[in-house]
Amino acid sequence: MAELKIKEKLSSIDSDSDWIQEAKKESSEFKTGKSKWVSESGIKNEAVYKQTCAAAGQIMYHVHFCFADWNQFNQQTAELEKQLAERNLKLDRFGVSIDASMALPKELRNDHGNHSALYFSDQSDWDRLASVSCSQVHLGDNMIGSPASFDSCVHALKAGITTMGNISQYFGWDYPEFPDNCSRTKETVKAILCMGVHKSEGALIHSNLDDGYGESTENIHELLGMALIEKYIVENLCGAHLAPSFGDDFHSPYKRLLMLSALKQIYGDDLTGSMLFTNKLGRNHSDSSLNDVHLFDSLLFDMAGQVHYRTGHAVTVMADTGLHEKVTVEEIVRKLALAKEEEKYIGDVIKLINFEKIDEVAAIQKENGKHFATAVLDTLSSYVDIKNPYSLMLAIKTIGVKELVQQFSDPNVEKIPTDYHHFEH
């Protein structure tokens, strides 16, 4: 894209920031609640828990549920608590899918309509989500980055849900029912600022990198470049704590460790990750019973990476059929038990991994990503105020990540493709 075209696209973006201080003030008028898990665990918050486990090299576990409604939520979480207790297993956190309409402003939702996942009518529903005692809840899709970002963020924090995303979806997802990107951007920035206000209470902004950028970034250094731009916006401009994640679309164990090493180099000891998602693209679709192979391939090296790099990411246990409302608690608990058995092999597996070589290659990819991010920001600075999170985010959204990659990714650097384009979506 020629710079003249960039100028034309960005000509209408203003740098109004009068509302930013008001958003911070509004965000400071309430305290973060405590989930039942936090209250009964006696810990300060999930972020501190993650940092403590990471420092000790302790593996944490994440699963994801697609509850169709609140009845299924009640039944399955009760069964989950029962089975975990019976098998003496610990599940550190679990994610849930929320109804897609929750991404829209409240006035555009229908409280009495047909919903395919959990729907929140008021604060009591958010509180109910945080009432599970055996594990801490995580919220990803349709939260921060959506048109309803700020409203949802406030409700979640009040309930004691402190890790939420998915900021990369602001750049990678669109909502046809709500095409007003100016309003969506403002609500997203307000939510990020809110998470910054509550950072000391454990607020972490989750970003699933390959989920948000996978279609637009064909190579690892480009994905890392977007991770650096996100970090600049969330941490430098808004004062919040970013918890980067990946794994949905990484099939190769080598590339999974490469990404983890690069993120560790970017963040240093300040990295507190959310979770490493299990590869879902390379799974066997004709015989799902074979998908243990794909699950434990990811888990083996993700566990090794956590023991070595100690980034605070939970590793993800996934059912044979992936993310589906018909997945049973029995299957999830059985997979968790198998994963705990696999932990016994990690000590010897680590001896076989050349982490020095991985770090060396990751450093090159990180630097290439830094060059890409710097080129993007330097060019945008000629047209918008890149110290204003609203202006910068809207500028990137307006141009599009794919266009930025095509324009500013150096074709001469060493390329390591992500696995996003290796499989059908």
KOLGUFI-773586 format. One line per 3 residues: their letters; for each residue x, y, z of N, C-alpha, C. Coordinates in steps of 0.001 Angstrom, whole numbers, m for minus. Atoms other than C-alpha are relative to their C-alpha. Layout:
REM residues N
A) X/Y/Z/X/Y/Z/X/Y/Z; ...
//
This chain:
REM residues 425
MAE) 846/m1185/0/0/0/0/887/1242/0; m776/m1223/65/1437/3389/m1018/m320/875/1198; 219/m853/m1164/1897/5949/1756/m1121/1004/m245
LKI) 1106/m904/310/m536/8253/m61/m1332/m643/365; 1228/720/m323/m3225/5593/349/m176/m119/1514; 66/36/m1456/m2356/5235/4044/m490/1340/521
KEK) 400/m1338/m433/m2704/8990/4451/m1487/224/m227; 1422/m174/304/m6103/8954/2773/m869/m793/970; 791/842/m897/m7355/6106/4954/m32/556/1415
LSS) m115/m440/m1388/m6201/7752/8167/m352/1471/195; 212/m1449/m73/m7155/11330/7386/m1121/395/956; 1150/m356/m843/m10389/11207/9405/187/m369/1470
IDS) m225/429/m1389/m8852/9768/12611/485/1172/839; m421/m1096/m875/m8652/12316/15405/720/m559/1227; m752/391/m1196/m6651/12267/18618/m704/460/1272
DSD) 755/m408/m1181/m9429/13201/21011/306/m943/1161; m333/829/m1158/m8421/11992/24458/m617/526/1288; 615/m569/m1201/m10611/14020/26825/m694/m1057/841
WIQ) 773/1031/m688/m12567/10890/27713/894/m1013/734; m899/992/m595/m9502/8894/28768/67/139/1515; m49/m197/m1450/m9217/10454/32230/m1327/m362/650
EAK) 1314/358/m537/m12950/10020/32736/m153/m1516/88; 59/1465/m27/m12643/6321/31845/793/m552/1166; m806/436/m1140/m9869/5911/34423/m721/284/1309
KES) 730/m363/m1220/m11953/7726/37031/m1151/m964/238; 1124/930/m119/m14989/5561/36338/489/m1390/402; m548/1322/m306/m12807/2455/36511/480/m114/1441
SEF) m527/22/m1373/m11432/3430/39919/m1106/46/1056; 1110/m154/m940/m14890/3726/41473/m526/m1331/532; 391/1302/m543/m15157/m2/42208/1254/m831/242
KTG) m1115/908/m278/m12910/m2746/43558/m229/m1324/m709; 95/1333/578/m12149/m6055/41902/m528/m973/1051; 550/985/m922/m14195/m8815/43479/915/m1203/133
KSK) m746/1248/m168/m12959/m12212/44586/m894/m1162/m416; 726/1208/371/m14088/m15379/42888/m6/m960/1178; 47/996/m1072/m14996/m18323/45066/1322/m752/89
WVS) m1282/716/19/m11790/m20072/43986/1081/812/698; m998/m856/m649/m9628/m17118/45046/m258/80/1494; 349/m121/m1423/m11493/m16720/48340/359/m1256/774
ESG) m221/1253/m722/m11236/m20390/49266/1456/m458/m84; m1407/384/123/m7635/m20743/48050/889/817/925; m778/m842/m897/m6469/m17949/50323/1128/748/m681
IKN) m1031/m732/736/m4386/m16346/47567/m481/1421/m270; 368/m1384/270/m4317/m12669/46637/m835/106/m1276; 721/m3/1275/m5422/m13199/43016/654/m1010/m932
EAV) m526/1003/920/m4835/m15421/39999/1379/368/m531; m1303/m404/527/m1908/m13359/38718/1117/m385/963; m998/376/m1006/11/m13880/41969/154/m1514/46
YKQ) m37/1465/21/m905/m17568/41900/846/m492/m1178; m751/392/1182/465/m17876/38357/1492/250/190; m1403/m349/m191/3680/m16105/39246/674/m921/1010
TCA) m542/905/m1014/4154/m18312/42298/252/m1388/m585; m163/1318/630/3593/m21526/40330/1136/11/m1013; m1057/m93/1005/5883/m20350/37529/1372/m19/651
AAG) m1291/m63/m689/8695/m19549/39935/424/m1367/531; m288/1333/m538/8418/m23061/41354/90/m1069/m1090; m3/980/1084/8300/m24728/37922/m1180/m943/56
QIM) 1196/838/m159/4826/m26061/38744/m911/129/m1213; 887/6/1160/2618/m27069/35826/m1420/384/435; 1410/m365/m203/m809/m25388/35718/m817/m495/m1185
YHV) 858/582/1028/m3764/m26746/33759/m1215/861/m299; 1139/m770/504/m6460/m25095/31658/m871/m922/m850; 925/670/916/m9569/m26538/29973/m1003/1038/m479
HFC) 1015/m923/510/m12363/m24939/27981/m1334/m730/m116; 1351/553/89/m16103/m25533/28211/m879/870/m892; 983/m697/829/m18832/m24619/25739/m1392/m292/575
FAD) 1307/231/m622/m21824/m24584/28094/m1097/604/m879; 1094/m488/841/m25037/m24289/26103/m881/988/739; 859/m881/m792/m26892/m22598/28958/404/m117/1468
WNQ) m351/m5/m1417/m26837/m21990/32705/m331/m1326/691; 296/1321/m578/m28457/m25346/33464/1175/m954/m211; m1161/853/266/m25588/m27159/31779/1205/469/807
FNQ) m1081/m526/m829/m23142/m24868/33567/m100/m537/1426; 200/461/m1384/m24637/m25778/36965/303/m1490/139; m166/1451/m68/m24699/m29504/36227/1464/m403/m183
QTA) m1349/456/323/m21233/m29802/34708/1041/526/987; m976/m479/m986/m19378/m27595/37187/m130/m761/1317; 186/818/m1211/m20924/m29548/40074/650/m1365/m190
ELE) m602/1294/300/m19862/m32787/38390/1531/112/m64; m1446/m219/84/m16405/m31348/37706/620/34/1392; m519/m70/m1367/m15863/m30488/41364/13/m1377/651
KQL) 122/1339/m583/m17029/m33965/42374/1095/m932/m534; m965/924/585/m14796/m35857/39943/1443/397/300; m1348/m431/m351/m11725/m33755/40622/348/m423/1428
AER) m229/379/m1395/m12111/m34397/44345/204/m1509/123; m94/1461/m63/m12627/m38136/43803/1353/m506/m492; m1264/459/585/m9441/m38424/41726/1202/799/510
NLK) m1069/m799/m608/m7437/m35956/43801/797/763/m1065; m608/m770/1074/m6774/m33775/40751/m275/1487/197; 173/m1442/m92/m6323/m30020/40538/m66/599/m1397
LDR) 149/m749/1244/m7568/m27877/37664/150/1469/355; m320/m1355/m428/m6100/m24393/37892/m940/1056/m578; 853/m1017/632/m8367/m22551/35465/m805/m630/m1129
FGV) 773/477/1139/m11067/m23051/32873/m623/1191/m726; 625/m1022/815/m12353/m20938/30008/m1402/m401/m371; 1361/268/470/m15948/m20619/28885/m279/852/m1233
SID) 500/m779/1128/m17557/m19519/25656/m1244/745/453; 1216/m755/m311/m20101/m16740/26073/m762/256/m1290; 843/m203/1170/m22991/m16045/23737/540/1158/m842
ASM) m586/m1011/892/m21873/m14064/20691/m675/1363/144; 704/m1276/m144/m24528/m11404/21361/549/833/1151; m591/m748/m1108/m22655/m10462/24545/1086/962/m486
ALP) m986/m920/557/m20123/m8758/22282/m612/1343/m368; 689/m1217/439/m22736/m6163/21361/m461/837/1185; 533/m833/m1076/m23870/m3187/23446/m1344/m521/479
KEL) 1184/584/m628/m26681/m4063/25816/m1289/325/m753; 1231/m394/694/m29291/m2135/23827/m236/m785/m1279; 159/803/1218/m28674/m4422/20844/m193/m1485/298
RND) 199/1404/m372/m29091/m7676/22790/m1469/m261/303; 1358/415/m358/m32247/m9634/23473/96/m959/1180; m96/835/m1201/m32406/m10939/27042/m832/m1264/m105
HGN) 925/1139/81/m35206/m13295/26080/101/m732/m1342; m171/656/1293/m33881/m14413/22708/619/m1381/146; m652/1304/m2/m32348/m17734/21725/1512/202/78
HSA) m1443/m141/m193/m28782/m17994/22992/652/m1371/m85; m673/1290/216/m26301/m20712/22041/1083/m284/1037; m1016/172/m1045/m23939/m20187/25001/m410/868/1190
LYF) 357/m747/m1197/m23840/m18448/28370/m309/1459/m324; 454/m1376/212/m25732/m15165/28368/m188/658/1357; 31/m701/m1279/m25510/m12560/31124/m1045/1102/m36
SDQ) 1045/m1026/m61/m28626/m10576/31965/389/1146/917; m408/m1030/m954/m27138/m8707/34925/1220/m492/787; m1209/316/m759/m24309/m8744/37470/m85/m1359/685
SDW) 135/1278/m704/m25722/m11795/39229/449/m1176/m867; m464/1075/889/m24959/m13916/36161/1530/m51/m46; m1463/m36/m39/m21326/m12779/36119/497/m589/1318
DRL) m381/531/m1314/m21140/m13563/39838/m161/m1516/35; 239/1453/35/m22596/m17019/39192/1142/m713/m728; m1106/598/742/m19832/m17701/36666/1240/m144/879
ASV) m1183/9/m865/m17235/m16909/39323/m228/m769/1298; 353/679/m1255/m18895/m19133/41931/533/m1425/105; m568/1351/m21/m17016/m22345/41079/1203/m16/943
SCS) m1050/1/m1020/m14727/m23314/43930/1246/m781/m396; m1136/872/316/m12445/m25848/42218/976/609/m991; m826/m527/1076/m10988/m23573/39547/m350/1461/m260
QVH) 229/m1406/338/m10632/m19975/38354/m458/116/m1442; 559/m126/1338/m12673/m18920/35330/796/1011/m829; m676/m849/988/m11149/m17322/32213/m1014/353/m1082
LGD) 876/m427/1092/m13010/m15295/29581/854/468/m1169; m795/m349/1164/m11627/m15022/26055/m780/714/m1071; 690/m578/1149/m13832/m14482/23013/m1093/979/410
NMI) 1117/m943/m104/m16221/m11543/22671/21/843/1267; m143/m838/m1190/m14870/m9612/25629/755/1284/m379; m770/m1205/325/m12113/m6961/25401/403/m58/m1475
GSP) m166/m21/1453/m11923/m5960/21746/m1334/43/m704; 1354/m16/555/m15686/m6199/21216/m639/1369/198; 707/m1261/m217/m18172/m3300/20989/m465/201/1447
ASF) 462/m88/m1391/m19240/m4093/24580/1150/m138/991; m1204/261/m793/m15666/m4223/25930/m62/547/1422; m92/m631/m1317/m15903/m1773/28805/m1061/m533/950
DSC) 1095/500/m835/m19288/m2892/30125/296/m1423/484; m287/1387/m369/m18276/m6568/30071/1191/m83/950; m1195/m12/m844/m14871/m5825/31608/m355/367/1438
VHA) 388/m445/m1345/m16430/m3978/34574/m766/m1095/731; 798/1068/m619/m18966/m6758/35248/893/m1177/410; m872/1145/m287/m16272/m9453/35055/903/291/1198
LKA) m879/m352/m1120/m13888/m7637/37392/m768/35/1323; 803/m51/m1224/m16650/m7015/39923/m287/m1407/519; 272/1387/m399/m17308/m10773/39918/1260/m719/478
GIT) m1249/662/m380/m13628/m11573/40496/632/m783/m1127; m615/613/1186/m12835/m12727/36956/1052/989/m484; m1060/m986/193/m9465/m11106/36395/860/m207/m1240
TMG) m716/219/1256/m7968/m12686/33263/m1020/m109/m1119; 991/m7/1087/m9894/m11864/30132/625/574/m1260; m486/m488/1290/m9317/m11176/26453/m1181/235/m917
NIS) m1235/376/670/m9091/m11406/23648/400/1181/m863; m314/m1279/621/m7392/m8195/22597/376/m139/m1473; m372/177/1405/m6035/m9623/19327/m1227/m61/m901
QYF) 1219/83/806/m9626/m10147/18194/m508/1382/m419; 359/m1355/461/m10070/m6374/18022/542/208/m1406; m640/m195/1295/m7658/m6394/15085/m407/m1071/m1014
GWD) 233/1114/915/m8646/m9773/13642/m1444/m360/m245; 1408/347/142/m12421/m10022/14118/m820/1235/m350; 966/m1071/280/m15327/m7965/12809/m1375/m437/476
YPE) 1376/250/m415/m18922/m7660/13985/m923/704/m1000; 846/m618/1025/m21223/m7082/10974/m1202/746/588; 1160/m660/m622/m24066/m6151/13353/378/1345/589
FPD) m461/m1242/m616/m21925/m3305/14700/1225/498/m766; m1127/m421/846/m19765/m1687/11982/695/1280/466; m565/m1266/m477/m18980/1468/14023/1329/m254/716
NCS) m1310/295/m584/m15241/953/14566/499/1091/932; m411/m1078/m910/m14798/4354/16227/m525/m283/1407; 592/315/m1300/m17192/3410/19028/628/m1264/577
RTK) m592/1262/m465/m15797/m123/19236/1417/234/535; m1361/m288/m443/m12259/1238/19535/m2/722/1340; 80/m755/m1258/m13223/3686/22262/m340/m930/1159
ETV) 383/932/m1073/m14917/941/24305/1131/m976/321; m1134/899/m219/m11901/m1323/23828/1096/694/809; m1023/m744/m737/m9465/1341/25005/m448/249/1434
KAI) 513/m192/m1367/m11699/2107/27994/180/m1265/831; m171/1275/m717/m11590/m1594/28930/1467/m241/339; m1434/178/m262/m7791/m1713/28605/438/919/1134
LCM) m323/m946/m1077/m7495/1390/30787/m544/m496/1334; 615/547/m1211/m9856/m216/33310/860/m1129/564; m869/1090/m450/m7646/m3301/33439/1313/549/553
GVH) m1193/m634/m533/m4694/m979/33999/m227/546/1394; 351/m512/m1321/m6427/673/36940/m8/m1129/1027; 135/1142/m919/m6983/m2794/38457/1159/m994/m108
KSE) m1155/897/169/m3565/m4239/37581/517/m514/1337; m524/432/m1304/m2482/m4331/41221/m908/m1021/672; 944/980/m535/m5558/m6471/41922/m4/m1275/m844
GAL) m168/1235/764/m4430/m9089/39409/m586/m10/m1393; 613/m34/1326/m6077/m7923/36188/1025/m291/m1089; m859/400/1114/m4488/m9593/33132/m808/17/m1288
IHS) 672/m10/1307/m5459/m8887/29518/577/m1120/m858; m389/1158/812/m5321/m12140/27569/m5/360/m1481; m10/m135/1454/m4318/m12143/23904/426/m1313/m625
NLD) m303/1237/719/m4498/m15305/21833/517/401/m1377; m624/m632/1153/m2044/m14230/19150/m389/m635/m1333; 284/617/1292/m2561/m16805/16403/m1491/m64/m293
DGY) 1442/m60/201/m6329/m16698/16946/m384/1329/m642; 348/m1313/524/m6442/m12962/16234/704/369/m1283; m814/m447/1132/m3667/m12585/13675/360/m1101/m990
GES) m455/1138/796/m3251/m16067/12186/m232/136/m1480; 326/m111/1425/m4948/m15290/8901/881/1027/m705; m732/m1118/596/m2843/m12156/8354/1516/m123/110
TEN) m1447/125/m226/587/m13185/9630/443/m1413/m356; m387/1331/466/2053/m16074/7689/1278/m498/665; m1302/363/m562/5408/m16025/9477/99/398/1465
IHE) m97/m200/m1442/6438/m16157/13122/456/1420/336; m482/m1342/m359/8330/m12833/13062/m1100/1050/m157; 1111/m944/159/5190/m11056/11814/m965/m105/1169
LLG) 852/210/m1173/3141/m12600/14610/639/643/1229; m707/m621/m1117/5796/m11469/17092/m19/1525/m125; 103/m1441/204/5712/m8005/15533/m1307/550/512
MAL) 1302/m432/m521/2021/m7741/16305/m57/m139/1516; m69/140/m1460/2710/m9035/19817/702/1199/621; m725/m1169/m498/5171/m6160/20272/m853/1263/m90
IEK) 889/m1158/132/2672/m3604/18979/m1081/m36/1061; 980/172/m1083/33/m4994/21350/591/406/1346; m654/m301/m1277/2483/m4747/24228/181/1505/167
YIV) m181/m1452/m47/3235/m1122/23388/m1320/687/347; 1307/m620/m241/m475/m246/23343/m486/m285/1412; 604/422/m1261/m1585/m2226/26389/842/435/1202
ENL) m850/m239/m1169/1415/m1783/28694/592/1415/17; m638/m1313/15/3222/1384/27578/m1009/1145/m7; 950/m1102/125/223/3517/26640/m1118/m41/1030
CGA) 1177/120/m876/m2482/2148/28962/320/m502/1401; m394/412/m1338/m551/796/31934/m625/m1282/496; 593/1284/m385/m2257/m2608/31901/1044/m1106/m139
HLA) m902/1152/36/m675/m6079/32128/m504/m964/m1064; 383/865/1114/m757/m8154/28928/474/m1423/247; m314/1420/m175/m853/m11957/29104/m103/m690/m1357
PSF) 61/571/1348/79/m13265/25634/m173/m1514/31; 303/1424/128/m1094/m16690/24523/142/m401/m1462; m16/507/1368/m797/m18882/21447/m212/m1510/71
GDD) 48/1455/22/m1056/m22502/20341/m1126/m589/m804; 1128/500/790/m4401/m22851/18564/464/m576/m1332; m347/308/1378/m2705/m22997/15203/1455/m409/m182
FHS) m1377/483/85/777/m24266/16050/20/m1513/177; m35/1461/m8/1179/m27927/15156/1382/m512/406; m1379/439/m208/4976/m28167/15385/471/251/1432
PYK) m552/m208/m1347/6497/m28734/18860/1158/991/m6; m1135/m917/119/9611/m26883/17705/m483/1451/m53; 504/m1369/129/7616/m23812/16715/m703/463/1267
RLL) 639/m366/m1267/5655/m23911/19961/1063/489/994; m1081/m411/m893/8912/m23736/21931/675/1281/m497; m585/m1203/587/10258/m21101/19543/m812/1241/383
MLS) 873/m1109/m381/7258/m18845/20191/133/313/1484; m89/m199/m1443/7517/m19374/23945/1312/694/357; m1295/m619/m242/11221/m18503/23938/m1/1464/m419
ALK) 27/m1386/494/10616/m15375/21868/m812/901/926; 809/m793/m930/7856/m14156/24200/738/237/1307; m807/m153/m1215/10114/m14785/27178/1071/1070/m210
QIY) m1016/m1003/288/12807/m12679/25502/m605/1401/m109; 676/m1301/120/10315/m9899/24777/m367/552/1373; 529/m449/m1285/8878/m9740/28293/982/m165/1157
GDD) m894/279/m1119/11698/m11091/30447/m774/m593/1170; 649/547/m1194/10665/m11841/34012/m1380/597/252; 1329/m608/m156/7556/m9658/33612/m1093/m808/m696
LTG) 998/793/724/5844/m12337/31513/m844/m836/958; 969/852/m686/2733/m13784/33110/m1013/m419/m1048; 859/443/1092/1034/m15825/30406/m1350/m473/485
SML) 1325/526/m341/m2586/m16915/30324/12/m1520/m167; m112/1444/213/m2529/m20355/28709/620/m254/m1369; m445/469/1300/m944/m22276/25847/m1087/m923/m517
FTN) 1102/813/491/m3801/m23586/23769/529/m1207/m761; m390/1224/691/m3627/m27092/22352/m298/126/m1490; 212/m36/1445/m3210/m27381/18604/m1337/m621/m368
KLG) 1294/540/414/m6634/m27819/17042/m109/m211/m1512; 113/113/1447/m5868/m27639/13318/489/m1341/m519; m552/1255/493/m3804/m30806/12957/m712/m1226/521
RNH) 711/1122/m611/m6382/m32946/14698/m634/m893/m1061; 580/965/930/m7782/m36086/13060/m1519/158/m3; 1433/m258/81/m11293/m35317/11832/m798/m1232/m407
SDS) 715/1205/412/m12137/m38784/10529/m113/m1011/1136; 32/901/m1151/m11330/m40660/13756/484/777/1219; m366/m890/m1108/m11411/m38381/16788/701/m743/1137
SLN) m640/751/m1084/m10243/m41211/19067/1525/29/m114; m1450/m90/193/m6755/m40706/17593/575/1332/462; m479/m1342/m309/m6552/m37123/18822/770/112/1306
DVH) m923/1/m1135/m4785/m38101/22015/1421/309/m467; m1339/m236/541/m1689/m38023/19803/266/1497/m94; m176/m1431/196/m2200/m34350/18959/5/740/1331
LFD) 56/m640/m1313/m3094/m33418/22513/1321/m164/747; m1168/249/m840/m131/m35048/24192/1311/382/m673; m1143/m592/689/2310/m33945/21513/160/1458/446
SLL) m39/m1392/m453/1410/m30353/22414/358/69/1480; m195/m67/m1443/1302/m31030/26147/1430/m322/424; m1343/429/m399/4660/m32783/26349/998/1155/m93
FDM) m967/m1069/208/6578/m29852/24916/m429/1302/676; 454/m1170/m760/4393/m27171/26502/406/m123/1468; m434/221/m1380/5121/m28729/29899/1507/231/132
AGQ) m1453/m189/m32/8832/m28852/29130/344/1485/m68; m218/m1434/125/8678/m25211/28093/m305/750/1281; 341/m666/m1256/6996/m24232/31337/1037/m263/1092
VHY) m1024/308/m1003/9539/m26019/33486/1286/773/m291; m1241/m686/369/12381/m24386/31535/m138/1523/32; 122/m1457/132/11074/m20867/30774/m807/660/1124
RTG) 776/m486/m1152/8600/m20497/33676/m738/1303/m304; 695/m1201/476/6309/m18048/31889/m1382/199/617; 1299/m151/m637/3169/m18654/33938/m1190/m430/m844
HAV) 1102/520/822/1152/m20190/31107/m517/m1317/576; 573/1319/m245/m1245/m22969/31979/35/m779/m1306; 82/835/1196/m1153/m25907/29549/m1438/m503/m123
TVM) 1419/271/245/m4450/m26904/27951/m277/m1465/m276; 530/1343/238/m6235/m30235/28151/m1257/149/m840; 1136/m139/909/m8705/m30687/25299/m588/m1365/m334
ADT) 694/1244/346/m11286/m33329/24451/307/m419/m1438; m274/519/1343/m11022/m35516/21347/m657/827/m1092; 741/m753/1012/m13645/m33463/19514/248/1495/92
GLH) m331/m1419/m94/m12119/m30143/20536/m973/765/872; 902/m864/m759/m14387/m27322/21707/m1429/m259/m449; 1350/423/388/m17950/m28609/21747/m855/m113/1258
EKV) 863/37/m1191/m20950/m28377/24088/m328/m1419/461; 304/1372/m378/m21303/m32174/24073/1181/m714/666; m1142/582/m698/m17868/m32762/25599/m382/m264/1446
TVE) 406/370/m1358/m18306/m34569/28912/1088/337/1015; m941/m222/m1094/m16713/m33827/32251/901/m1221/165; m768/1237/m153/m15615/m37478/32398/1212/m10/m930
EIV) m1110/4/949/m13502/m37082/29269/1065/1027/402; m951/m1043/m392/m11916/m33829/30440/827/m443/1208; m706/429/m1204/m11039/m35284/33854/967/m1140/m324
RKL) m897/1093/394/m9599/m38429/32259/1238/550/m705; m1147/m601/693/m7390/m36306/29971/913/711/1003; m794/m678/m1013/m6286/m34271/32959/839/m1008/797
ALA) m727/1048/m726/m5314/m37465/34815/1166/m527/m839; m1078/453/888/m3289/m38617/31789/1112/1046/m73; m997/m1068/54/m1565/m35228/31602/861/12/1256
KEE) m770/62/m1248/m560/m35511/35252/1002/m1152/m44; m935/1111/154/1005/m38889/34438/1158/401/m907; m1040/m394/943/2891/m37315/31542/1044/905/657
EKY) m948/m858/m711/4488/m34839/33942/1246/m773/449; m1106/803/m516/6668/m37715/35203/1146/m131/m1011; m1008/169/1043/8526/m37768/31875/729/1300/m337
IGD) m513/m1295/442/9290/m34047/31629/1487/183/322; m1407/m162/m376/12612/m34168/33488/957/m557/m1032; m875/611/1003/14135/m36523/30943/m207/618/m1382
VIK) 259/m642/1295/12444/m34833/27971/818/1283/m124; m744/m1260/23/14079/m31522/28899/1471/m224/m361; m1405/303/292/17505/m33178/28676/242/m187/m1496
LIN) m130/264/1428/16810/m33941/25001/m188/1253/m850; 335/m1208/750/15869/m30369/24017/1174/974/21; m1071/m980/117/18494/m27935/22753/m586/1408/151
FEK) 607/m1299/m251/17092/m24821/24398/908/1144/m469; m915/m1047/457/20219/m22841/23515/m219/314/m1471; 254/m197/1435/19557/m23368/19806/m1371/644/m217
IDE) 1336/m592/109/15868/m22584/20232/55/1488/333; m110/m1404/m396/16735/m19331/22033/713/828/m1060; m771/m702/1033/19210/m18407/19304/m893/339/m1197
VAA) 897/m233/1136/16634/m18808/16521/m1122/955/409; 1070/m871/m488/13925/m17150/18638/462/1448/72; m534/m1361/m86/16175/m14119/19169/2/677/m1362
IQK) 21/m548/1368/16484/m13662/15406/m1426/351/m403; 1401/m252/335/12726/m13965/14953/m548/1195/780; 437/m1138/m813/12152/m11509/17797/511/1311/m597
ENG) m565/m1219/582/14501/m8955/16218/m676/343/m1324; 718/m250/1248/12810/m9384/12832/m1398/540/282; 1308/m513/m402/9469/m8862/14568/92/1432/485
KHF) m202/m1370/m496/10851/m5746/16250/169/976/m1158; m182/m851/1177/11928/m4323/12884/m1348/270/m677; 1325/m160/598/8428/m4940/11517/m846/970/823
ATA) 805/m854/m873/6736/m3324/14534/478/1448/m62; m556/m1358/68/9079/m329/14403/m352/677/m1312; 347/m565/1311/8433/167/10681/m1462/436/m32
VLD) 1424/m345/m40/4681/129/11261/m220/1265/820; 225/m1136/m889/4797/2568/14178/629/1276/m547; m662/m1182/562/7277/4916/12487/m827/609/m1128
TLS) 805/m507/1109/5091/5179/9397/m1314/605/505; 1276/m511/m504/1836/5597/11327/184/1318/751; m238/m1230/m770/3438/8344/13441/m53/1250/m863
SYV) 89/m1150/911/3410/10580/10357/m1440/441/m215; 1401/m281/314/m395/10456/10230/m915/52/1216; 814/m10/m1218/m1752/9818/13728/922/112/1211
DIK) m746/m57/m1253/m674/10311/17329/155/m1418/537; m185/1390/m422/861/6926/18150/181/m119/1511; 1/43/m1461/1007/7882/21832/m1415/56/560
NPY) 1416/40/m364/m2782/7978/21857/m524/m1384/m360; 395/1384/312/m4063/4373/22172/m1196/m81/m931; 1180/3/868/m7372/5226/20511/407/233/m1450
SLM) m409/m324/1366/m5761/6815/17448/799/m1128/m626; m860/1053/531/m3179/4074/17074/m790/m1265/m309; 770/1225/241/m5598/1162/17447/m929/159/m1189
LAI) 923/m217/1115/m8110/2690/15060/748/73/m1322; m800/m60/1225/m5356/3385/12528/352/m1398/m490; m347/1373/383/m4217/m251/12569/m1235/m747/m492
KTI) 1246/662/403/m7814/m1473/12375/m453/491/m1372; 450/m593/1260/m8578/885/9492/808/m520/m1182; m854/504/1088/m5614/m222/7401/m110/m1515/m109
GVK) 77/1459/m16/m5779/m3883/8435/1372/m622/170; m1279/647/m287/m3043/m6163/9735/591/m632/m1259; m518/659/1204/m2775/m8047/6449/703/1009/m909
ELV) m619/m1042/824/m2039/m4813/4559/1310/474/614; m1226/m436/m664/524/m3764/7149/1110/m1024/m185; m987/1060/210/2271/m7123/6842/540/53/m1426
QQF) m429/m48/1395/2357/m6873/3063/906/1198/m269; m753/m1228/236/3747/m3335/3248/1327/44/758; m1140/m265/m866/6240/m3533/6111/799/m1230/437
SDP) m783/1184/m343/7369/m7155/6573/1141/m155/m1001; m1189/70/858/10917/m7417/5221/49/m1352/m712; 3/1279/734/10919/m10061/2451/1346/m715/39
NVE) m1345/574/48/14653/m10656/2911/431/m686/1290; m401/634/m1255/14665/m11885/6523/m319/m1490/m24; 263/1439/m100/14692/m15543/7535/m1449/m227/432
KIP) 1417/219/m278/11086/m16737/7458/m222/m1397/574; 472/1270/m545/9633/m19451/9655/m1522/83/17; 1458/m111/86/5985/m19986/8706/m679/m485/1286
TDY) 868/561/m1025/3344/m20382/11382/m703/m1206/m622; 712/1176/531/1161/m23476/11029/m1433/329/m402; 1397/m388/252/m2024/m21479/10426/m467/m448/m1379
HHF) 414/275/1376/m2074/m22039/6666/268/m1443/m424; m307/1395/325/m1063/m25697/6847/m1239/m894/4; 1184/825/m149/m4584/m26918/7565/m1244/778/m394
EH) 1274/m650/327/m8159/m26203/6558/m622/585/1256; 670/m645/m1121/m10134/m23836/8781/m1502/m177/m126
//
